[in-house]
Amino acid sequence: MAEVRIVAETRTEFGKGAARRVRRDGKIPAVLYGHGTDARHLTLGSRDFTRALKSGGANTVLTLELATGTELALAKAVVRHPLRDYVEHVDLLLVRRGEKVTVDVHIVVNGDAASGTMVLNDQTTLSIEVDALQIPESLEISIEGAEAGTQILAGDVRLPAGATLISDPESLVVGISLAPTADELDAEATEAGAAVEDAEAATAAE
């Protein structure tokens, strides 16, 4: 995964009012910590940070351009406004070249299972330990032609060289089962409708 350079400035004002002023200026409050160093309070350009995550994903390694030099960091926690969908705050983890980090990587399922089957995606990410500068954008799984009864466990997923699986290797990632027939779907719909009618009748009788 490519590094992305982004300017980071030292933040000297704190509190909700100061954070609002920072965001009005088109910046994001952030904290950089790790490796036993004191936490550093920073601001990041909102557009630059958003663009970095869109282009490289949540595990993008950021090269922070500070007044004192450059630092490598991962965004460990990105807090978004619950209604307006903008970034309110970022926690950054300091990393070193050659260091291994634990990250959650998105799973991409490719191909089509056998006819008459349905696919259950039980997990959308896997936790792995990997070199900070070799984090994959995704982990790919092929289900092309997979028959009903096929199960792909976390331990079956191919990882990049040098990476170690942290998730439970026995946990289910993708399962293939027989798709319900039209008759079975009709029967389920009938049962659901009957249950609703019974509930309405019970409510009316109260």
C-alpha positions in Angstrom: 0.0 0.0 0.0 1.4 3.4 -1.0 2.2 6.1 1.5 0.3 9.3 1.3 1.8 12.6 2.4 -0.3 15.0 4.3 0.6 18.3 6.1 0.0 18.2 9.9 0.1 21.2 12.1 0.5 21.4 15.9 -2.7 22.2 17.8 -2.4 24.5 20.9 -6.1 25.1 21.6 -8.4 22.5 23.1 -12.0 21.9 24.0 -15.2 21.8 22.0 -15.1 25.4 21.0 -11.5 25.1 19.7 -12.4 21.9 17.8 -15.3 23.6 16.1 -13.0 26.5 15.1 -10.6 24.0 13.6 -13.3 22.3 11.6 -14.6 25.6 10.4 -11.2 26.3 9.0 -11.4 23.1 6.9 -9.2 21.0 9.3 -9.6 18.0 11.5 -8.4 17.7 15.2 -6.1 14.8 15.6 -3.9 13.1 18.2 -0.7 11.2 17.4 0.6 8.7 19.9 2.6 5.5 20.1 6.1 4.1 20.9 6.0 5.5 24.4 6.0 9.1 23.2 3.9 11.9 24.6 0.6 12.4 22.7 0.9 15.2 20.1 -2.2 17.2 19.3 -2.4 18.1 15.6 -4.7 19.3 12.8 -5.0 17.7 9.4 -6.4 19.2 6.2 -9.9 17.8 6.0 -9.9 17.4 2.2 -6.4 15.9 2.1 -7.3 13.3 4.8 -10.6 12.4 3.2 -9.0 12.0 -0.2 -6.2 9.8 1.4 -8.7 7.4 2.9 -10.8 7.2 -0.3 -7.8 6.5 -2.5 -6.0 4.1 -0.2 -8.6 2.7 2.2 -8.8 2.8 6.0 -5.4 1.3 6.5 -3.5 3.9 4.4 -0.1 4.8 5.9 0.1 8.6 6.2 3.4 10.4 6.0 2.8 13.4 8.3 4.7 16.5 7.3 5.4 18.2 10.6 7.4 21.3 11.4 9.9 19.0 13.1 10.2 16.5 10.2 8.1 13.6 9.0 6.4 10.7 10.8 4.5 7.6 9.6 1.1 7.0 11.1 -2.0 4.9 10.7 -5.5 6.2 11.4 -6.6 3.9 14.3 -9.9 5.7 15.1 -11.9 8.0 12.8 -14.8 9.6 14.5 -17.5 10.8 12.1 -20.5 13.1 12.9 -23.5 10.8 13.2 -25.8 12.9 11.0 -23.6 15.1 8.8 -21.0 12.5 7.8 -17.9 14.6 8.2 -14.8 13.6 10.2 -14.8 15.1 13.7 -11.6 13.6 15.1 -8.8 11.2 14.3 -6.5 9.1 16.5 -3.2 8.4 14.7 -0.8 5.6 15.7 2.8 6.3 15.2 4.6 3.5 13.2 8.1 2.8 12.1 9.5 1.3 8.9 9.9 -2.4 9.2 7.4 -2.5 12.1 4.5 -5.0 12.1 1.0 -3.7 13.0 -2.3 -5.4 13.6 -5.1 -4.2 11.2 -8.5 -5.3 10.0 -8.5 -5.8 6.2 -11.6 -5.9 4.1 -12.5 -9.2 2.4 -13.5 -9.3 -1.3 -15.4 -12.3 -2.6 -14.9 -13.0 -6.3 -16.8 -15.4 -8.6 -20.2 -17.1 -8.7 -21.1 -20.2 -6.6 -22.8 -23.1 -8.3 -26.3 -22.7 -9.6 -29.1 -23.2 -7.0 -26.9 -22.0 -4.1 -26.8 -18.9 -1.9 -23.7 -17.2 -0.4 -23.5 -16.2 3.3 -20.8 -13.7 4.1 -20.2 -14.3 7.8 -17.2 -11.8 8.1 -16.3 -8.7 6.1 -12.9 -8.2 7.5 -10.0 -10.3 8.9 -7.5 -9.2 11.5 -3.9 -9.7 10.5 -0.4 -8.7 11.6 1.7 -7.3 8.8 4.5 -4.9 7.9 3.1 -1.4 8.3 4.2 -0.5 4.7 2.9 -3.8 3.2 -0.7 -3.7 4.3 -3.0 -5.1 1.6 -6.0 -3.1 0.5 -8.1 -6.2 0.6 -8.0 -10.0 1.0 -9.6 -11.9 -1.9 -11.6 -15.1 -1.8 -12.8 -17.0 -4.9 -16.1 -18.9 -4.7 -16.3 -19.7 -8.4 -18.3 -22.9 -8.9 -18.4 -23.6 -5.1 -21.1 -26.2 -4.3 -23.6 -26.2 -1.4 -21.9 -27.2 1.8 -18.6 -25.3 1.0 -17.2 -23.4 3.9 -14.2 -21.1 3.8 -12.7 -20.5 7.1 -10.4 -17.6 8.2 -7.4 -20.0 8.1 -8.2 -20.8 4.4 -7.7 -17.3 3.3 -4.5 -16.5 1.5 -2.4 -13.8 3.2 0.4 -11.7 1.8 3.9 -12.9 2.4 5.1 -12.2 5.9 1.5 -11.6 7.3 0.1 -13.5 10.2 -3.5 -14.2 10.9 -4.8 -12.8 14.2 -8.5 -13.7 13.7 -9.6 -17.2 14.8 -8.5 -19.5 12.0 -11.6 -21.7 12.6 -14.1 -18.9 12.3 -16.4 -19.0 9.2 -15.8 -16.3 6.6 -18.0 -17.5 3.7 -20.5 -20.4 3.6 -22.4 -21.8 0.6 -25.8 -23.4 1.1 -28.7 -24.5 -1.1 -31.0 -21.6 -2.1 -34.6 -22.0 -1.0 -37.1 -23.2 -3.6 -40.1 -21.1 -4.7 -42.4 -23.4 -2.6 -40.3 -22.9 0.5 -40.3 -19.1 0.1 -44.1 -19.2 -0.4 -44.5 -21.4 2.8 -42.3 -18.9 4.8 -44.4 -16.0 3.5 -47.6 -17.8 4.5 -46.3 -18.5 8.0 -45.1 -14.9 8.5 -48.5 -13.6 7.3 -50.3 -15.9 9.7 -48.1 -14.8 12.6 -48.9 -11.2 11.9 -52.7 -11.9 11.7 -52.5 -13.8 15.1 -50.6 -10.9 16.7 -53.2 -8.3 15.4 -56.1 -10.5 16.6 -54.5 -10.8 20.0 -54.0 -7.0 20.2 -57.6 -6.4 19.2 -58.9 -8.7 21.8 -57.0 -6.9 24.7 
